[in-house]
Amino acid sequence: MASFKAISQWFPSERLPSLTATVMVAGGLGALSASVPVTAALPLMGWRGVFWLVGSAFLVTVPDHKSTAAQVTRGQQIRSLRSIDGNRVFWRFAPQGCLVTGGFMSFQGLWALLV
């Protein structure tokens, strides 16, 4: 999620779909290649230690980018979500997107477990 947040802060919205796909692929490859080092670090640090180490590395290496966009209230966000949830076009494509993305993550997770 940190990478998606960084992308949304540092790049224009027109580039979000391609960059999000790139992050998904890089994440899958990262999960495959990181399984051996993480397995080696687990006896020393435990899963919480590995989590905090990786999280701290992202916190230090990805600087915060101050947004120039206007602040949106929670009420505006809820109204926006309601308009999306009520859109028939969204519901025509959302199940397919969830199935494809979920399938991709499932296969990547299975491969990470087998390595």
Jmol script that loads the backbone (N, CA, C; Angstrom):
load data "model"
ATOM      1  N   MET A   1       0.806  -1.185   0.000  1.00  0.00           N
ATOM      2  CA  MET A   1       0.000   0.000   0.000  1.00  0.00           C
ATOM      3  C   MET A   1       0.850   1.250   0.000  1.00  0.00           C
ATOM      4  N   ALA A   2       2.022   1.173   0.591  1.00  0.00           N
ATOM      5  CA  ALA A   2       2.900   2.349   0.617  1.00  0.00           C
ATOM      6  C   ALA A   2       3.292   2.764  -0.798  1.00  0.00           C
ATOM      7  N   SER A   3       3.520   1.791  -1.659  1.00  0.00           N
ATOM      8  CA  SER A   3       3.889   2.139  -3.029  1.00  0.00           C
ATOM      9  C   SER A   3       2.727   2.799  -3.756  1.00  0.00           C
ATOM     10  N   PHE A   4       1.501   2.348  -3.513  1.00  0.00           N
ATOM     11  CA  PHE A   4       0.340   2.981  -4.153  1.00  0.00           C
ATOM     12  C   PHE A   4       0.167   4.413  -3.649  1.00  0.00           C
ATOM     13  N   LYS A   5       0.411   4.626  -2.373  1.00  0.00           N
ATOM     14  CA  LYS A   5       0.319   5.972  -1.803  1.00  0.00           C
ATOM     15  C   LYS A   5       1.382   6.874  -2.420  1.00  0.00           C
ATOM     16  N   ALA A   6       2.600   6.369  -2.535  1.00  0.00           N
ATOM     17  CA  ALA A   6       3.678   7.166  -3.131  1.00  0.00           C
ATOM     18  C   ALA A   6       3.372   7.500  -4.589  1.00  0.00           C
ATOM     19  N   ILE A   7       2.865   6.548  -5.321  1.00  0.00           N
ATOM     20  CA  ILE A   7       2.520   6.794  -6.726  1.00  0.00           C
ATOM     21  C   ILE A   7       1.436   7.864  -6.822  1.00  0.00           C
ATOM     22  N   SER A   8       0.429   7.775  -5.968  1.00  0.00           N
ATOM     23  CA  SER A   8      -0.662   8.755  -6.041  1.00  0.00           C
ATOM     24  C   SER A   8      -0.188  10.151  -5.678  1.00  0.00           C
ATOM     25  N   GLN A   9       0.871  10.252  -4.871  1.00  0.00           N
ATOM     26  CA  GLN A   9       1.378  11.565  -4.491  1.00  0.00           C
ATOM     27  C   GLN A   9       2.352  12.145  -5.513  1.00  0.00           C
ATOM     28  N   TRP A  10       3.117  11.307  -6.176  1.00  0.00           N
ATOM     29  CA  TRP A  10       4.213  11.803  -6.993  1.00  0.00           C
ATOM     30  C   TRP A  10       3.937  11.809  -8.495  1.00  0.00           C
ATOM     31  N   PHE A  11       2.898  11.154  -8.948  1.00  0.00           N
ATOM     32  CA  PHE A  11       2.656  11.062 -10.384  1.00  0.00           C
ATOM     33  C   PHE A  11       1.262  11.573 -10.733  1.00  0.00           C
ATOM     34  N   PRO A  12       1.090  12.059 -11.972  1.00  0.00           N
ATOM     35  CA  PRO A  12      -0.246  12.526 -12.386  1.00  0.00           C
ATOM     36  C   PRO A  12      -1.227  11.367 -12.471  1.00  0.00           C
ATOM     37  N   SER A  13      -2.513  11.673 -12.303  1.00  0.00           N
ATOM     38  CA  SER A  13      -3.534  10.626 -12.249  1.00  0.00           C
ATOM     39  C   SER A  13      -3.634   9.827 -13.546  1.00  0.00           C
ATOM     40  N   GLU A  14      -3.219  10.399 -14.674  1.00  0.00           N
ATOM     41  CA  GLU A  14      -3.283   9.660 -15.947  1.00  0.00           C
ATOM     42  C   GLU A  14      -2.337   8.459 -15.948  1.00  0.00           C
ATOM     43  N   ARG A  15      -1.296   8.505 -15.137  1.00  0.00           N
ATOM     44  CA  ARG A  15      -0.313   7.420 -15.118  1.00  0.00           C
ATOM     45  C   ARG A  15      -0.602   6.362 -14.055  1.00  0.00           C
ATOM     46  N   LEU A  16      -1.600   6.582 -13.208  1.00  0.00           N
ATOM     47  CA  LEU A  16      -1.869   5.653 -12.105  1.00  0.00           C
ATOM     48  C   LEU A  16      -2.147   4.222 -12.546  1.00  0.00           C
ATOM     49  N   PRO A  17      -2.985   3.977 -13.572  1.00  0.00           N
ATOM     50  CA  PRO A  17      -3.247   2.573 -13.934  1.00  0.00           C
ATOM     51  C   PRO A  17      -1.995   1.806 -14.349  1.00  0.00           C
ATOM     52  N   SER A  18      -1.162   2.390 -15.196  1.00  0.00           N
ATOM     53  CA  SER A  18       0.030   1.657 -15.639  1.00  0.00           C
ATOM     54  C   SER A  18       1.039   1.494 -14.507  1.00  0.00           C
ATOM     55  N   LEU A  19       1.179   2.501 -13.671  1.00  0.00           N
ATOM     56  CA  LEU A  19       2.117   2.385 -12.556  1.00  0.00           C
ATOM     57  C   LEU A  19       1.620   1.409 -11.498  1.00  0.00           C
ATOM     58  N   THR A  20       0.311   1.354 -11.284  1.00  0.00           N
ATOM     59  CA  THR A  20      -0.248   0.386 -10.345  1.00  0.00           C
ATOM     60  C   THR A  20      -0.005  -1.036 -10.839  1.00  0.00           C
ATOM     61  N   ALA A  21      -0.192  -1.256 -12.131  1.00  0.00           N
ATOM     62  CA  ALA A  21       0.087  -2.584 -12.701  1.00  0.00           C
ATOM     63  C   ALA A  21       1.560  -2.935 -12.553  1.00  0.00           C
ATOM     64  N   THR A  22       2.425  -1.958 -12.763  1.00  0.00           N
ATOM     65  CA  THR A  22       3.862  -2.193 -12.615  1.00  0.00           C
ATOM     66  C   THR A  22       4.198  -2.584 -11.180  1.00  0.00           C
ATOM     67  N   VAL A  23       3.576  -1.911 -10.215  1.00  0.00           N
ATOM     68  CA  VAL A  23       3.812  -2.237  -8.803  1.00  0.00           C
ATOM     69  C   VAL A  23       3.323  -3.653  -8.489  1.00  0.00           C
ATOM     70  N   MET A  24       2.185  -4.036  -9.054  1.00  0.00           N
ATOM     71  CA  MET A  24       1.671  -5.396  -8.816  1.00  0.00           C
ATOM     72  C   MET A  24       2.646  -6.451  -9.339  1.00  0.00           C
ATOM     73  N   VAL A  25       3.169  -6.227 -10.537  1.00  0.00           N
ATOM     74  CA  VAL A  25       4.129  -7.185 -11.101  1.00  0.00           C
ATOM     75  C   VAL A  25       5.411  -7.194 -10.283  1.00  0.00           C
ATOM     76  N   ALA A  26       5.916  -6.004  -9.949  1.00  0.00           N
ATOM     77  CA  ALA A  26       7.140  -5.925  -9.147  1.00  0.00           C
ATOM     78  C   ALA A  26       6.925  -6.570  -7.778  1.00  0.00           C
ATOM     79  N   GLY A  27       5.729  -6.389  -7.212  1.00  0.00           N
ATOM     80  CA  GLY A  27       5.433  -7.011  -5.919  1.00  0.00           C
ATOM     81  C   GLY A  27       5.436  -8.525  -6.001  1.00  0.00           C
ATOM     82  N   GLY A  28       4.871  -9.058  -7.086  1.00  0.00           N
ATOM     83  CA  GLY A  28       4.885 -10.504  -7.274  1.00  0.00           C
ATOM     84  C   GLY A  28       6.291 -11.045  -7.421  1.00  0.00           C
ATOM     85  N   LEU A  29       7.095 -10.358  -8.221  1.00  0.00           N
ATOM     86  CA  LEU A  29       8.493 -10.775  -8.384  1.00  0.00           C
ATOM     87  C   LEU A  29       9.270 -10.601  -7.082  1.00  0.00           C
ATOM     88  N   GLY A  30       8.950  -9.529  -6.366  1.00  0.00           N
ATOM     89  CA  GLY A  30       9.611  -9.303  -5.080  1.00  0.00           C
ATOM     90  C   GLY A  30       9.266 -10.384  -4.068  1.00  0.00           C
ATOM     91  N   ALA A  31       8.005 -10.802  -4.072  1.00  0.00           N
ATOM     92  CA  ALA A  31       7.604 -11.867  -3.147  1.00  0.00           C
ATOM     93  C   ALA A  31       8.354 -13.162  -3.459  1.00  0.00           C
ATOM     94  N   LEU A  32       8.545 -13.430  -4.731  1.00  0.00           N
ATOM     95  CA  LEU A  32       9.272 -14.638  -5.105  1.00  0.00           C
ATOM     96  C   LEU A  32      10.748 -14.552  -4.723  1.00  0.00           C
ATOM     97  N   SER A  33      11.363 -13.404  -4.966  1.00  0.00           N
ATOM     98  CA  SER A  33      12.795 -13.282  -4.710  1.00  0.00           C
ATOM     99  C   SER A  33      13.114 -13.005  -3.244  1.00  0.00           C
ATOM    100  N   ALA A  34      12.158 -12.498  -2.480  1.00  0.00           N
ATOM    101  CA  ALA A  34      12.427 -12.166  -1.080  1.00  0.00           C
ATOM    102  C   ALA A  34      12.140 -13.312  -0.127  1.00  0.00           C
ATOM    103  N   SER A  35      11.560 -14.383  -0.608  1.00  0.00           N
ATOM    104  CA  SER A  35      11.169 -15.449   0.313  1.00  0.00           C
ATOM    105  C   SER A  35      12.367 -16.086   1.013  1.00  0.00           C
ATOM    106  N   VAL A  36      13.487 -16.236   0.333  1.00  0.00           N
ATOM    107  CA  VAL A  36      14.658 -16.854   0.971  1.00  0.00           C
ATOM    108  C   VAL A  36      15.268 -15.928   2.021  1.00  0.00           C
ATOM    109  N   PRO A  37      15.525 -14.622   1.713  1.00  0.00           N
ATOM    110  CA  PRO A  37      16.068 -13.754   2.773  1.00  0.00           C
ATOM    111  C   PRO A  37      15.124 -13.589   3.968  1.00  0.00           C
ATOM    112  N   VAL A  38      13.839 -13.515   3.718  1.00  0.00           N
ATOM    113  CA  VAL A  38      12.890 -13.375   4.827  1.00  0.00           C
ATOM    114  C   VAL A  38      12.878 -14.647   5.663  1.00  0.00           C
ATOM    115  N   THR A  39      12.932 -15.796   5.020  1.00  0.00           N
ATOM    116  CA  THR A  39      12.986 -17.059   5.755  1.00  0.00           C
ATOM    117  C   THR A  39      14.236 -17.116   6.633  1.00  0.00           C
ATOM    118  N   ALA A  40      15.340 -16.581   6.127  1.00  0.00           N
ATOM    119  CA  ALA A  40      16.575 -16.563   6.919  1.00  0.00           C
ATOM    120  C   ALA A  40      16.481 -15.573   8.081  1.00  0.00           C
ATOM    121  N   ALA A  41      15.755 -14.452   7.894  1.00  0.00           N
ATOM    122  CA  ALA A  41      15.667 -13.431   8.939  1.00  0.00           C
ATOM    123  C   ALA A  41      14.635 -13.768  10.010  1.00  0.00           C
ATOM    124  N   LEU A  42      13.675 -14.612   9.692  1.00  0.00           N
ATOM    125  CA  LEU A  42      12.606 -14.910  10.647  1.00  0.00           C
ATOM    126  C   LEU A  42      13.102 -15.473  11.984  1.00  0.00           C
ATOM    127  N   PRO A  43      14.041 -16.424  12.006  1.00  0.00           N
ATOM    128  CA  PRO A  43      14.497 -16.916  13.316  1.00  0.00           C
ATOM    129  C   PRO A  43      15.196 -15.841  14.150  1.00  0.00           C
ATOM    130  N   LEU A  44      15.804 -14.865  13.482  1.00  0.00           N
ATOM    131  CA  LEU A  44      16.520 -13.809  14.199  1.00  0.00           C
ATOM    132  C   LEU A  44      15.606 -12.697  14.699  1.00  0.00           C
ATOM    133  N   MET A  45      14.634 -12.295  13.855  1.00  0.00           N
ATOM    134  CA  MET A  45      13.826 -11.123  14.158  1.00  0.00           C
ATOM    135  C   MET A  45      12.347 -11.425  14.381  1.00  0.00           C
ATOM    136  N   GLY A  46      11.872 -12.544  13.889  1.00  0.00           N
ATOM    137  CA  GLY A  46      10.442 -12.827  13.918  1.00  0.00           C
ATOM    138  C   GLY A  46       9.739 -12.038  12.822  1.00  0.00           C
ATOM    139  N   TRP A  47       8.484 -12.382  12.575  1.00  0.00           N
ATOM    140  CA  TRP A  47       7.791 -11.707  11.477  1.00  0.00           C
ATOM    141  C   TRP A  47       7.534 -10.241  11.784  1.00  0.00           C
ATOM    142  N   ARG A  48       7.337  -9.906  13.061  1.00  0.00           N
ATOM    143  CA  ARG A  48       7.121  -8.505  13.418  1.00  0.00           C
ATOM    144  C   ARG A  48       8.369  -7.675  13.168  1.00  0.00           C
ATOM    145  N   GLY A  49       9.519  -8.219  13.490  1.00  0.00           N
ATOM    146  CA  GLY A  49      10.777  -7.512  13.255  1.00  0.00           C
ATOM    147  C   GLY A  49      11.024  -7.272  11.776  1.00  0.00           C
ATOM    148  N   VAL A  50      10.752  -8.290  10.958  1.00  0.00           N
ATOM    149  CA  VAL A  50      10.908  -8.131   9.510  1.00  0.00           C
ATOM    150  C   VAL A  50       9.940  -7.077   8.999  1.00  0.00           C
ATOM    151  N   PHE A  51       8.709  -7.115   9.484  1.00  0.00           N
ATOM    152  CA  PHE A  51       7.707  -6.131   9.075  1.00  0.00           C
ATOM    153  C   PHE A  51       8.167  -4.715   9.413  1.00  0.00           C
ATOM    154  N   TRP A  52       8.627  -4.510  10.647  1.00  0.00           N
ATOM    155  CA  TRP A  52       9.058  -3.173  11.061  1.00  0.00           C
ATOM    156  C   TRP A  52      10.299  -2.723  10.298  1.00  0.00           C
ATOM    157  N   LEU A  53      11.190  -3.629  10.005  1.00  0.00           N
ATOM    158  CA  LEU A  53      12.392  -3.277   9.245  1.00  0.00           C
ATOM    159  C   LEU A  53      12.031  -2.801   7.837  1.00  0.00           C
ATOM    160  N   VAL A  54      11.192  -3.552   7.156  1.00  0.00           N
ATOM    161  CA  VAL A  54      10.789  -3.179   5.797  1.00  0.00           C
ATOM    162  C   VAL A  54       9.952  -1.902   5.818  1.00  0.00           C
ATOM    163  N   GLY A  55       9.028  -1.791   6.759  1.00  0.00           N
ATOM    164  CA  GLY A  55       8.210  -0.582   6.873  1.00  0.00           C
ATOM    165  C   GLY A  55       9.048   0.657   7.151  1.00  0.00           C
ATOM    166  N   SER A  56      10.034   0.528   8.017  1.00  0.00           N
ATOM    167  CA  SER A  56      10.916   1.661   8.324  1.00  0.00           C
ATOM    168  C   SER A  56      11.745   2.058   7.113  1.00  0.00           C
ATOM    169  N   ALA A  57      12.173   1.067   6.348  1.00  0.00           N
ATOM    170  CA  ALA A  57      12.955   1.374   5.139  1.00  0.00           C
ATOM    171  C   ALA A  57      12.122   2.193   4.154  1.00  0.00           C
ATOM    172  N   PHE A  58      10.844   1.847   3.982  1.00  0.00           N
ATOM    173  CA  PHE A  58       9.981   2.614   3.087  1.00  0.00           C
ATOM    174  C   PHE A  58       9.725   4.006   3.644  1.00  0.00           C
ATOM    175  N   LEU A  59       9.547   4.104   4.955  1.00  0.00           N
ATOM    176  CA  LEU A  59       9.267   5.392   5.574  1.00  0.00           C
ATOM    177  C   LEU A  59      10.432   6.353   5.367  1.00  0.00           C
ATOM    178  N   VAL A  60      11.646   5.840   5.417  1.00  0.00           N
ATOM    179  CA  VAL A  60      12.833   6.677   5.265  1.00  0.00           C
ATOM    180  C   VAL A  60      13.120   6.991   3.800  1.00  0.00           C
ATOM    181  N   THR A  61      12.874   6.040   2.912  1.00  0.00           N
ATOM    182  CA  THR A  61      13.275   6.223   1.519  1.00  0.00           C
ATOM    183  C   THR A  61      12.237   6.916   0.644  1.00  0.00           C
ATOM    184  N   VAL A  62      10.976   6.944   1.043  1.00  0.00           N
ATOM    185  CA  VAL A  62       9.941   7.602   0.232  1.00  0.00           C
ATOM    186  C   VAL A  62       9.493   8.858   0.968  1.00  0.00           C
ATOM    187  N   PRO A  63       9.971  10.029   0.516  1.00  0.00           N
ATOM    188  CA  PRO A  63       9.592  11.266   1.206  1.00  0.00           C
ATOM    189  C   PRO A  63       8.130  11.621   0.959  1.00  0.00           C
ATOM    190  N   ASP A  64       7.550  12.326   1.911  1.00  0.00           N
ATOM    191  CA  ASP A  64       6.170  12.769   1.771  1.00  0.00           C
ATOM    192  C   ASP A  64       6.121  13.915   0.766  1.00  0.00           C
ATOM    193  N   HIS A  65       5.103  13.923  -0.023  1.00  0.00           N
ATOM    194  CA  HIS A  65       4.914  14.959  -1.046  1.00  0.00           C
ATOM    195  C   HIS A  65       3.653  15.731  -0.696  1.00  0.00           C
ATOM    196  N   LYS A  66       3.810  17.001  -0.420  1.00  0.00           N
ATOM    197  CA  LYS A  66       2.658  17.814  -0.044  1.00  0.00           C
ATOM    198  C   LYS A  66       1.751  18.011  -1.246  1.00  0.00           C
ATOM    199  N   SER A  67       0.496  17.692  -1.076  1.00  0.00           N
ATOM    200  CA  SER A  67      -0.479  17.786  -2.152  1.00  0.00           C
ATOM    201  C   SER A  67      -0.924  19.226  -2.337  1.00  0.00           C
ATOM    202  N   THR A  68      -1.098  19.601  -3.598  1.00  0.00           N
ATOM    203  CA  THR A  68      -1.622  20.932  -3.900  1.00  0.00           C
ATOM    204  C   THR A  68      -3.127  20.874  -4.154  1.00  0.00           C
ATOM    205  N   ALA A  69      -3.697  19.685  -4.102  1.00  0.00           N
ATOM    206  CA  ALA A  69      -5.131  19.517  -4.328  1.00  0.00           C
ATOM    207  C   ALA A  69      -5.911  20.016  -3.118  1.00  0.00           C
ATOM    208  N   ALA A  70      -7.124  20.424  -3.370  1.00  0.00           N
ATOM    209  CA  ALA A  70      -7.990  20.889  -2.286  1.00  0.00           C
ATOM    210  C   ALA A  70      -8.349  19.722  -1.377  1.00  0.00           C
ATOM    211  N   GLN A  71      -8.464  19.991  -0.089  1.00  0.00           N
ATOM    212  CA  GLN A  71      -8.836  18.957   0.862  1.00  0.00           C
ATOM    213  C   GLN A  71     -10.303  18.580   0.672  1.00  0.00           C
ATOM    214  N   VAL A  72     -10.579  17.305   0.764  1.00  0.00           N
ATOM    215  CA  VAL A  72     -11.940  16.805   0.580  1.00  0.00           C
ATOM    216  C   VAL A  72     -12.468  16.372   1.940  1.00  0.00           C
ATOM    217  N   THR A  73     -13.690  16.767   2.237  1.00  0.00           N
ATOM    218  CA  THR A  73     -14.278  16.390   3.527  1.00  0.00           C
ATOM    219  C   THR A  73     -14.736  14.931   3.484  1.00  0.00           C
ATOM    220  N   ARG A  74     -14.949  14.373   4.658  1.00  0.00           N
ATOM    221  CA  ARG A  74     -15.411  12.986   4.744  1.00  0.00           C
ATOM    222  C   ARG A  74     -16.780  12.834   4.086  1.00  0.00           C
ATOM    223  N   GLY A  75     -17.639  13.822   4.255  1.00  0.00           N
ATOM    224  CA  GLY A  75     -18.955  13.770   3.618  1.00  0.00           C
ATOM    225  C   GLY A  75     -18.858  13.727   2.098  1.00  0.00           C
ATOM    226  N   GLN A  76     -17.933  14.514   1.538  1.00  0.00           N
ATOM    227  CA  GLN A  76     -17.728  14.486   0.088  1.00  0.00           C
ATOM    228  C   GLN A  76     -17.207  13.123  -0.362  1.00  0.00           C
ATOM    229  N   GLN A  77     -16.329  12.533   0.436  1.00  0.00           N
ATOM    230  CA  GLN A  77     -15.808  11.206   0.100  1.00  0.00           C
ATOM    231  C   GLN A  77     -16.923  10.171   0.104  1.00  0.00           C
ATOM    232  N   ILE A  78     -17.794  10.214   1.108  1.00  0.00           N
ATOM    233  CA  ILE A  78     -18.891   9.248   1.194  1.00  0.00           C
ATOM    234  C   ILE A  78     -19.844   9.427   0.022  1.00  0.00           C
ATOM    235  N   ARG A  79     -20.170  10.681  -0.331  1.00  0.00           N
ATOM    236  CA  ARG A  79     -21.047  10.923  -1.480  1.00  0.00           C
ATOM    237  C   ARG A  79     -20.407  10.408  -2.768  1.00  0.00           C
ATOM    238  N   SER A  80     -19.108  10.578  -2.886  1.00  0.00           N
ATOM    239  CA  SER A  80     -18.406  10.086  -4.073  1.00  0.00           C
ATOM    240  C   SER A  80     -18.461   8.563  -4.151  1.00  0.00           C
ATOM    241  N   LEU A  81     -18.244   7.893  -3.017  1.00  0.00           N
ATOM    242  CA  LEU A  81     -18.327   6.429  -2.991  1.00  0.00           C
ATOM    243  C   LEU A  81     -19.731   5.939  -3.312  1.00  0.00           C
ATOM    244  N   ARG A  82     -20.734   6.649  -2.816  1.00  0.00           N
ATOM    245  CA  ARG A  82     -22.117   6.260  -3.124  1.00  0.00           C
ATOM    246  C   ARG A  82     -22.391   6.386  -4.618  1.00  0.00           C
ATOM    247  N   SER A  83     -21.857   7.438  -5.244  1.00  0.00           N
ATOM    248  CA  SER A  83     -22.088   7.589  -6.689  1.00  0.00           C
ATOM    249  C   SER A  83     -21.382   6.486  -7.471  1.00  0.00           C
ATOM    250  N   ILE A  84     -20.216   6.064  -6.997  1.00  0.00           N
ATOM    251  CA  ILE A  84     -19.511   4.963  -7.670  1.00  0.00           C
ATOM    252  C   ILE A  84     -20.268   3.654  -7.456  1.00  0.00           C
ATOM    253  N   ASP A  85     -20.675   3.394  -6.211  1.00  0.00           N
ATOM    254  CA  ASP A  85     -21.410   2.161  -5.914  1.00  0.00           C
ATOM    255  C   ASP A  85     -22.736   2.075  -6.652  1.00  0.00           C
ATOM    256  N   GLY A  86     -23.322   3.200  -6.958  1.00  0.00           N
ATOM    257  CA  GLY A  86     -24.595   3.204  -7.666  1.00  0.00           C
ATOM    258  C   GLY A  86     -24.457   3.214  -9.178  1.00  0.00           C
ATOM    259  N   ASN A  87     -23.239   3.220  -9.678  1.00  0.00           N
ATOM    260  CA  ASN A  87     -23.005   3.280 -11.120  1.00  0.00           C
ATOM    261  C   ASN A  87     -23.057   1.883 -11.726  1.00  0.00           C
ATOM    262  N   ARG A  88     -23.910   1.691 -12.724  1.00  0.00           N
ATOM    263  CA  ARG A  88     -24.058   0.372 -13.351  1.00  0.00           C
ATOM    264  C   ARG A  88     -22.800  -0.037 -14.122  1.00  0.00           C
ATOM    265  N   VAL A  89     -22.108   0.928 -14.703  1.00  0.00           N
ATOM    266  CA  VAL A  89     -20.887   0.611 -15.452  1.00  0.00           C
ATOM    267  C   VAL A  89     -19.832   0.051 -14.501  1.00  0.00           C
ATOM    268  N   PHE A  90     -19.722   0.649 -13.312  1.00  0.00           N
ATOM    269  CA  PHE A  90     -18.778   0.138 -12.313  1.00  0.00           C
ATOM    270  C   PHE A  90     -19.064  -1.325 -11.996  1.00  0.00           C
ATOM    271  N   TRP A  91     -20.336  -1.663 -11.754  1.00  0.00           N
ATOM    272  CA  TRP A  91     -20.692  -3.032 -11.385  1.00  0.00           C
ATOM    273  C   TRP A  91     -20.577  -3.996 -12.552  1.00  0.00           C
ATOM    274  N   ARG A  92     -20.513  -3.466 -13.764  1.00  0.00           N
ATOM    275  CA  ARG A  92     -20.307  -4.346 -14.911  1.00  0.00           C
ATOM    276  C   ARG A  92     -18.848  -4.801 -15.001  1.00  0.00           C
ATOM    277  N   PHE A  93     -17.923  -3.945 -14.533  1.00  0.00           N
ATOM    278  CA  PHE A  93     -16.503  -4.268 -14.647  1.00  0.00           C
ATOM    279  C   PHE A  93     -15.836  -4.651 -13.326  1.00  0.00           C
ATOM    280  N   ALA A  94     -16.385  -4.253 -12.202  1.00  0.00           N
ATOM    281  CA  ALA A  94     -15.758  -4.506 -10.899  1.00  0.00           C
ATOM    282  C   ALA A  94     -15.552  -5.992 -10.595  1.00  0.00           C
ATOM    283  N   PRO A  95     -16.550  -6.868 -10.827  1.00  0.00           N
ATOM    284  CA  PRO A  95     -16.308  -8.283 -10.520  1.00  0.00           C
ATOM    285  C   PRO A  95     -15.164  -8.882 -11.339  1.00  0.00           C
ATOM    286  N   GLN A  96     -15.074  -8.489 -12.608  1.00  0.00           N
ATOM    287  CA  GLN A  96     -13.982  -9.000 -13.445  1.00  0.00           C
ATOM    288  C   GLN A  96     -12.634  -8.523 -12.920  1.00  0.00           C
ATOM    289  N   GLY A  97     -12.579  -7.236 -12.559  1.00  0.00           N
ATOM    290  CA  GLY A  97     -11.324  -6.697 -12.028  1.00  0.00           C
ATOM    291  C   GLY A  97     -10.905  -7.375 -10.742  1.00  0.00           C
ATOM    292  N   CYS A  98     -11.866  -7.621  -9.857  1.00  0.00           N
ATOM    293  CA  CYS A  98     -11.558  -8.309  -8.602  1.00  0.00           C
ATOM    294  C   CYS A  98     -11.098  -9.744  -8.855  1.00  0.00           C
ATOM    295  N   LEU A  99     -11.752 -10.415  -9.783  1.00  0.00           N
ATOM    296  CA  LEU A  99     -11.382 -11.791 -10.090  1.00  0.00           C
ATOM    297  C   LEU A  99      -9.973 -11.870 -10.677  1.00  0.00           C
ATOM    298  N   VAL A 100      -9.667 -10.987 -11.610  1.00  0.00           N
ATOM    299  CA  VAL A 100      -8.336 -11.004 -12.238  1.00  0.00           C
ATOM    300  C   VAL A 100      -7.258 -10.643 -11.220  1.00  0.00           C
ATOM    301  N   THR A 101      -7.479  -9.564 -10.463  1.00  0.00           N
ATOM    302  CA  THR A 101      -6.479  -9.143  -9.487  1.00  0.00           C
ATOM    303  C   THR A 101      -6.332 -10.175  -8.374  1.00  0.00           C
ATOM    304  N   GLY A 102      -7.450 -10.690  -7.881  1.00  0.00           N
ATOM    305  CA  GLY A 102      -7.386 -11.713  -6.841  1.00  0.00           C
ATOM    306  C   GLY A 102      -6.712 -12.985  -7.325  1.00  0.00           C
ATOM    307  N   GLY A 103      -7.003 -13.370  -8.567  1.00  0.00           N
ATOM    308  CA  GLY A 103      -6.344 -14.539  -9.144  1.00  0.00           C
ATOM    309  C   GLY A 103      -4.846 -14.338  -9.283  1.00  0.00           C
ATOM    310  N   PHE A 104      -4.462 -13.148  -9.736  1.00  0.00           N
ATOM    311  CA  PHE A 104      -3.038 -12.820  -9.867  1.00  0.00           C
ATOM    312  C   PHE A 104      -2.344 -12.923  -8.514  1.00  0.00           C
ATOM    313  N   MET A 105      -2.953 -12.331  -7.492  1.00  0.00           N
ATOM    314  CA  MET A 105      -2.342 -12.380  -6.164  1.00  0.00           C
ATOM    315  C   MET A 105      -2.306 -13.799  -5.615  1.00  0.00           C
ATOM    316  N   SER A 106      -3.331 -14.586  -5.901  1.00  0.00           N
ATOM    317  CA  SER A 106      -3.359 -15.967  -5.427  1.00  0.00           C
ATOM    318  C   SER A 106      -2.237 -16.790  -6.039  1.00  0.00           C
ATOM    319  N   PHE A 107      -2.072 -16.664  -7.350  1.00  0.00           N
ATOM    320  CA  PHE A 107      -0.999 -17.417  -8.002  1.00  0.00           C
ATOM    321  C   PHE A 107       0.372 -16.969  -7.518  1.00  0.00           C
ATOM    322  N   GLN A 108       0.554 -15.664  -7.365  1.00  0.00           N
ATOM    323  CA  GLN A 108       1.835 -15.183  -6.866  1.00  0.00           C
ATOM    324  C   GLN A 108       2.089 -15.688  -5.440  1.00  0.00           C
ATOM    325  N   GLY A 109       1.041 -15.699  -4.622  1.00  0.00           N
ATOM    326  CA  GLY A 109       1.183 -16.206  -3.260  1.00  0.00           C
ATOM    327  C   GLY A 109       1.512 -17.679  -3.226  1.00  0.00           C
ATOM    328  N   LEU A 110       0.892 -18.447  -4.116  1.00  0.00           N
ATOM    329  CA  LEU A 110       1.193 -19.874  -4.168  1.00  0.00           C
ATOM    330  C   LEU A 110       2.639 -20.114  -4.595  1.00  0.00           C
ATOM    331  N   TRP A 111       3.092 -19.359  -5.589  1.00  0.00           N
ATOM    332  CA  TRP A 111       4.481 -19.513  -6.015  1.00  0.00           C
ATOM    333  C   TRP A 111       5.447 -19.099  -4.911  1.00  0.00           C
ATOM    334  N   ALA A 112       5.107 -18.052  -4.162  1.00  0.00           N
ATOM    335  CA  ALA A 112       5.984 -17.624  -3.074  1.00  0.00           C
ATOM    336  C   ALA A 112       6.059 -18.711  -2.010  1.00  0.00           C
ATOM    337  N   LEU A 113       4.970 -19.431  -1.773  1.00  0.00           N
ATOM    338  CA  LEU A 113       4.983 -20.485  -0.772  1.00  0.00           C
ATOM    339  C   LEU A 113       5.793 -21.705  -1.228  1.00  0.00           C
ATOM    340  N   LEU A 114       5.830 -21.924  -2.526  1.00  0.00           N
ATOM    341  CA  LEU A 114       6.528 -23.115  -3.033  1.00  0.00           C
ATOM    342  C   LEU A 114       8.031 -22.910  -3.182  1.00  0.00           C
ATOM    343  N   VAL A 115       8.469 -21.671  -3.193  1.00  0.00           N
ATOM    344  CA  VAL A 115       9.905 -21.408  -3.398  1.00  0.00           C
ATOM    345  C   VAL A 115      10.696 -21.778  -2.186  1.00  0.00           C
TER     346      VAL A 115
END
end "model"
wireframe off; spacefill off
backbone 0.3
color backbone group
